[in-house]
Each structure stands twice: as C-alpha cells, then as structure tokens.
Amino acid sequence: MEQNKDHWENVYNTKSSSEVSWTQEVPRTSLDIILSCNVPKTARIIDIGSGDSKLVDFLLEAGFTNITVLDISTKALERAKLRLGEKAALVKWLVQDVI
Ligand SMILES: C[S@@+](CC[C@H](N)C(=O)[O-])C[C@H]1O[C@@H](n2cnc3c(N)ncnc32)[C@H](O)[C@@H]1O
C-alpha cells in the first residue's frame, strides 16, 4: 500500500498538471452527472482520488456546501488547496487510502 502512496506523491511532486494525461480544464462529464442528479446544494459530495482536479472549484462555484475531497497524495491536495486559496476552508480535505 505504501508503494501506491509513494508512487502518487512522486507524480505530484515531479509533474505539473499540464504534464499528466488526465488533467481537464473543466471536468465536464463529472460535473454534468452531479448537476443532473438535482440534489440539494447541501448534499454530501465526495471526490475520491481527486488529485488536484478542478471539480471541487466548479462544485463550489455551483453553490455546493458539503464537499469532501479525498486523495492518497498529500501533495495533490496541497496543490488544490493552494489554487483555491481562502475557498479551501469551505471544503473537507482527507489524505486517505480509499482501500
Ligand atoms: C489518474 S489520477 C486522477 C486525478 C483526478 N480525479 C483528476 O481527474 O484529475 C488518479 C488519482 O487517484 C489517486 N489515488 C490512487 N490510488 C488511491 C487510493 N488507494 N486512495 C485514494 N486515492 C488514490 C491518485 O493520487 C491520483 O490523484
């Protein structure tokens, strides 16, 4: 398990968002699925394996108030928090191995 964490910490410590294949400027599919559920803005939403994805930014912008972001990499979440600035305080951050 530690190997997996080491792998992902290494990725986020050595590559920028533009250097990995999965980065989306707008995570359209995930966002559209969540919005199509028509859940209240207070619904509990968790992004598991979030990395430093901007999904949380768009969820905040859409008015969701109960967002949790979980990733195995401390660095990934640090990067997302840094990007969000003061808005980061509106989110629950978990560095966890989901397995
Ligand atoms: C391919 S990246 C996708 C990141 C993000 N969802 C995005 O679309 O930009 C996979 C992510 O899953 C995380 N991850 C891998 N194994 C995990 C585990 N066992 N528990 C939690 N996160 C994990 C990695 O750290 C990485 O951020």
The ligand as a MOL file (V3000), in Angstrom:
LIG
                    3D

  0  0  0     0  0            999 V3000
M  V30 BEGIN CTAB
M  V30 COUNTS 27 29 0 0 0
M  V30 BEGIN ATOM
M  V30 1 C -5.4130 9.4340 -12.7440 0
M  V30 2 S -5.3790 10.4480 -11.3020 0 CHG=1
M  V30 3 C -6.9250 11.3230 -11.4800 0
M  V30 4 C -7.0000 12.5230 -10.5820 0
M  V30 5 C -8.3100 13.3380 -10.6780 0
M  V30 6 N -9.5070 12.5380 -10.4230 0
M  V30 7 C -8.4350 14.0670 -11.9840 0
M  V30 8 O -9.3270 13.7260 -12.7650 0
M  V30 9 O -7.6310 14.9850 -12.2340 0 CHG=-1
M  V30 10 C -5.7620 9.2220 -10.0160 0
M  V30 11 C -5.7900 9.7860 -8.6120 0
M  V30 12 O -6.1740 8.7660 -7.6910 0
M  V30 13 C -5.3810 8.8860 -6.5140 0
M  V30 14 N -5.3270 7.5400 -5.8750 0
M  V30 15 C -4.7500 6.4140 -6.3700 0
M  V30 16 N -4.9250 5.3780 -5.5210 0
M  V30 17 C -5.6420 5.8580 -4.4710 0
M  V30 18 C -6.1180 5.2720 -3.2560 0
M  V30 19 N -5.9110 3.9820 -2.9720 0
M  V30 20 N -6.8100 6.0510 -2.3920 0
M  V30 21 C -7.0280 7.3660 -2.6710 0
M  V30 22 N -6.5800 7.9830 -3.7910 0
M  V30 23 C -5.9050 7.2380 -4.6850 0
M  V30 24 C -4.0340 9.4060 -7.0090 0
M  V30 25 O -3.2620 10.0480 -6.0310 0
M  V30 26 C -4.4690 10.3320 -8.1350 0
M  V30 27 O -4.6400 11.6470 -7.6640 0
M  V30 END ATOM
M  V30 BEGIN BOND
M  V30 1 1 1 2
M  V30 2 1 2 3
M  V30 3 1 2 10
M  V30 4 1 3 4
M  V30 5 1 4 5
M  V30 6 1 5 6
M  V30 7 1 5 7
M  V30 8 2 7 8
M  V30 9 1 7 9
M  V30 10 1 10 11
M  V30 11 1 11 12
M  V30 12 1 11 26
M  V30 13 1 12 13
M  V30 14 1 13 14
M  V30 15 1 13 24
M  V30 16 1 14 15
M  V30 17 1 14 23
M  V30 18 2 15 16
M  V30 19 1 16 17
M  V30 20 1 17 18
M  V30 21 2 17 23
M  V30 22 1 18 19
M  V30 23 2 18 20
M  V30 24 1 20 21
M  V30 25 2 21 22
M  V30 26 1 22 23
M  V30 27 1 24 25
M  V30 28 1 24 26
M  V30 29 1 26 27
M  V30 END BOND
M  V30 END CTAB
M  END
